[in-house]
């Protein structure tokens, strides 16, 4: 009887934890569905060499910084130069994209925790059928042949 009470207390603790995790997950999900544009990629500042022999860049003082974004396309990294009038918009979108990815990782972690806790409830509440170990067909995956 005491074991049942302990299991019941554990289940109540697990339910409270599940409730908190579900609240966190819901909050994270709703933070992602704002409908604002996401920009896939990372912002960079690019410095360039112009190629003129007498230019300061030939001595190491490169031109720039110029705004750029790096994206991964088909497994290859590509740098795309940005127009000055578009930089702020792209920057905000890239920041939102990074937030989206980080939040998605948090949601996945919470889902793993929820899955584990539900598994614990399953273990604590699953009862064995009496005498099933003594029965000849109790071996998992092996059916008894009928003659």
Beta strands, then each sheet from edge to edge (+ up, - down):
strand 1: 42-48
strand 2: 63-73
strand 3: 76-81
sheet 1: 1+ 2- 3+
end
